[in-house]
Structures are given as structure tokens and as C-alpha cells.
Amino acid sequence: MSRKGIPNVFLALMLAATFSGICSATEPKSGSVIFMHVDGAGVNSWNACRFMKAGPDGDIGWDRIPRLGIYRGHLKDGLTATSHGGATTHAYGVKVPADSYGRDGRKPLRALSGFPGSIMQEAQQAGKAVGVINTGHIGEPGTGAFLASAASRNDVERIAEQVVMSGANVIFSGGEQYLLPADRRGFHGNGVRRDGKDLIAGAKSQGYTVVYTGKQLQQLDLSRVDKLLGVFAAEHTFNDRTEEELEAAVLPLYLPEAPPLEEMISAALEILTKNPKGFLLVAEAEGPDNFGNVNNARGVLEALNRADGAYETVLTFLETHPDTLLITTADSDAGGLQVVGPGLSTGQAFAWDRPLPRRMKNGAPLDGPLGTRSPPFISAPDRHGQRHAFGIAFAAFWDVAGAIVVRAAGLNSERLTPTVDNTDIYRLIYLTLFGLPPSQEPVVLDK
């Protein structure tokens, strides 16, 4: 559909209608943006995290993010988002098919502003600093779709090359194996690239400092670093297997040598804030999604606890950087996690020292800290000092369209509306980075 020939005044009115709620009569302020994508985490997941970390009457970092809206995450061809389709929508501001990675399916994609690339690429072209952080591998779409595009999300080698060669000021992730040739031994293991390219050497030639562990990151003098590549694992910085598999293999949930998300964010902000034009940082906690997809309840809770620590870090940063917006959400609910407590709802008591039932009456698996048939989780104390036993039930292995919310703090956060479409993530980021809505006509997708 073409709108050529429509007077500019009418285009302006149409854009204003598109941005109703996100925009208001007052002039928006421009600044920097931190977008945290805690993949796979719905309200149900955060409730479980609160029970464990602060108790049912306590508050965690997630609770202290003041603005909240209900997220609508449907895509062009379905109600439940994929990680790559959802990330592309966040990065471009337009709905795409589920099987899209920085494209409209297999077709090239322009952002809502008309720019032939993502919002991060547009910010970069405008001279702003940009960075991506992922606790998963470098090709995970929650961050990768902001810097790369591919016909398939499985083309990780192509995606990894685009991310490393993007010129982003900060790139932190796992996935070393996708950066090295198949015959090359790296810091964490062997490479798998079939094209023979050594992307780590390529990054160094582009001026990147490269680190491989949290200790190396801590030892850096970041005041002397302008471009930093952190490669913190061969694949993910966590072991996304079931509780039983981890116990049998004697593996931890998270790799101890990899820095936690909050440390990655702190280091990234130290570099990005050097740019007087502002910055865009996109950080993804991938663990809640991957652990949810294998129904590892303990893994989900540990991943959320780490993400919540990162929220605390960002909220502290906002106190001294009021020109920054924090916006955070997920695009779907991994596994459909639900807290199950004892009592009338379950028809039985949960003994603290005895295994939970293997399954609920409807067949849903019921987990304690060591998986099925383990004793229950025990919450932190409530306001009366009482601790509570509970289990975690899962609806599925895959992602579902759960109870997802968007939260925001800092600059322009008051513009968050009660209902937030997934395309509105882009809109609010754009509004904050540039101080105005996208200046060109929105892209009209084929129906």
C-alpha cells in the first residue's frame, strides 16, 4: 500500500495516532536507553523469584521498577512469539512472521522509521555508542537481531560475523566456538566455523580488546578501553540441562569463570557513557528461557535471581544518570512455569523433607530444587517470619503466550501505557534516543 501524494501534515497526524499513548502533548526528552530482555520470564516466574529471594511480602529489584504495562506479544502469523521474531519486532518496530531474524521472513526489512536497519544500527549511524550483552551465545536473537540479519536463526556463523564486525562498542556473550575455525583451539574450546575465519583476530584488528573470563574483565582499566569484546563461554554461560542431567554430569548451573550479568552491565556502562551523544545498550538474560524450555525450575530461579541483581545495578545507575531510560520485558513465557503451594488447591500437604509428587493430577511435572521427586522449594520468610514450601509446575517445554509485562524507569518512563504492543518497545526506545517519533512513514506490511 502506497501513501505517496498524501500531504505532509496528514502524514504527521497519522504518525501521531500511531504513537498515541507513547507520545503525549509534552515534548519528549532525548537521552540514553538500557533495554533488558529477560527471556522467557512472565509474572508467574517473577513471583517465584520473589518468594525465594525476598519472601511473599518482600520486594525484589523487579518490583522496584515503577512503571508497568501489559505486553501484547503476537506476531504477524501467530499468537506466541519466537525469540527471533520477537527480537526482530523489538529491534525494528514492525510485526514480522515468527521465523524472522532481522528480516520480514526472508525479505529485507526497514524499521518503522524508514531506516534500512535496526534501531541500534540507526543509533550507531547517528553517532551514539551501542552495546549488546547476552548470557547465551553470540547469535541469540534477543541481542543478535539488533546487529545482524539472516534467512535462518540457525545460520549462527553468519550472524556471529555480523555482530563482531558491527563496530558495536561493547559485545559480551558466550559462543566462542562460532568465532573460530574448526581447526582452531580457543580459550574455552574448539571452533566450529566452516569458512576458516578467525573472528576474534578480526575483532582485534578492528581495535577491540578481548577478554574471556570475569576475572580478566575485572582487571581491565576500562577508562583506557573504547571497544570491548567479551567471549565468556564456548556456547552459553550456563548449562541448560535438566536437574537430573546436571547432577549426573556434576555440572553447575552457571559457569563460574563467566561474569554475572550485573558485572557485564556495569562494565558496559562504564564504556558506553564516555560518548557525549548517549548510548543504547541491549542486554539479554537468556537463562530463564533455556532453563524453562527444559523444565529446570532451579535453573530458572537462579537465572532470574541473577537478572534481578542486574536490575538493582541499573536502578542504582539511574540515580546518577537521570537522562537514561530502563525498559524491560520478555517476549514469551518459557515452559509456562507456575508456583504450586500446599493446601486446598492441591489437596495435600508438602513436607519439607519429603519428595513432592512427580506430577500434578493433570499430568504436569512438579519440580523441587533437584527436579521431580525432590523435596519442595522453601521460600524466604514472610512478614511474620513464616517460610513456605512450594513446587514448580510446568505447562510445556516450549514457549507460551503467558502473562508478560513491560516495566520502565527513568527518562520518559511515564510514557509507558497500560497496554504495550511489542512494537511499542521500539517506539519508546526511539523516542528516548532521538527525542521524537520516527520521522518517516511507517512501513506497511503485507497482510
Steps between C-alpha positions, in 0.01 A plus 500: 500500500644839400436837662682709243331831436346533847587845639766507768258640757281191467802270527594679820152448640509132405834458675365672808209257507738208462688623805194578714582432862873467443504866397320776685444870464820581688830499320689170549856514627790328328759292678637150532323163523563170675270228367510184712338195346456232765405225260218264590405675827137574574332635813472143624878459473567823688261397776704185551822704502355733765391210721852360501696826521291729721197301615137553400480840673839626383610700198769412250667720240233417244232631739682831539475591131212747531314501166311195373294404196352175371691362200337384178750279325319353198682492169390536140406133468434376852411571861815368667827671419820326406823640639617614157164635387448683828851645498459620142177676596674671791794603281299625201161604639297296251330164533666219308435128452619274779788368287679834457847608604554866420278454194135476408515124461746470212447855372712804587351716773489872565436627850190696593700821451576401142865433583639193316613332819426458868466772759848415629648542155317832462629615840850397398476697177389802703825482695368342819684225684342154482548172679353150532521254787372144492543225758441256214711464186576790267231407247209502747239720332404710802815701433616364165199632307606855593827460308448216250252352256480152352265274310512254790578537868700177462755679284693591814834532323365772269324674789811487721710659227255787459488563874879500542554715192219743594731743674290495818693647791420206728427137409469255790376142459594136478541321170877492447462191282317710238787747483783258416582255218426134556871421527571773756516454876371800691494602865186295576517227237515423129355715225231378259511753217505341156625809314839509675450851637647601834257767617686561825810595306278711277356677803846577634595650164194726531623635834320272743648395830402136559437331837387147580418488873347708773839535665654639181210746473552618857871554439447730200547874530176586321591868481754398236263275302267626226398170336468183702418144396426257784490133398399319816416143392526254215117500473283648778626629835266245660427128463139479381423140591254340738580479870553128471740533207703769676527287812610195303765700311606698811444830318409837653207710381733785400865493398695639797761672281239707310405837651142536626265724302522789746879514460469495121252787512717705737802460273300579187356817652847621595597486132173618345463808721819646354300601192348849546229420244355223715470126459277198444574183696301181439559228760338158496478252786458185292502254790133526607394400149742212448451354847123539466507317169654195669275542807791559738332699778817556703673630187218744427509634856877542495483676162231735629695570816797604286280715276351665806849588621553670165180702550640622832819607323309693233266667751805622692648629173180696428535689828807678362399487132142632485532550124472121452197277444482142627241293318465127554279214390496147359337392174348174628473269800743205492335178608201665665651485850252514790545499878305223674456525876349247741145524628151493359619572144711185490314282748816410690775630726862542390743361755825697497715189513299266274480482120225682316261299283655433161205656318186698561169329436485644148842350418709817538847424642563641847853608593693569815861623507635167375232438240206261522460289812712738709393691812332837438649845467486701823424871478673779685303607811183706469430801723412266787821302468321204344664309215292309246550183298412497131557314177538620141271355233560540127241511223733422209858482378449773244412869532142607569324837485500552875444793735777729376541858618714794398663706772684831471690751711683824437477734205161496317385197702176684579409452133460126548134418438283243687499276191825471305525342157833337421557767235471765774833383645665645191285813516597590855867423438496714186318784672761505776805470277394767254244710689229453240301226327646341186510772237386297203186319404449166677564188296176332397545124505320265266193352663 
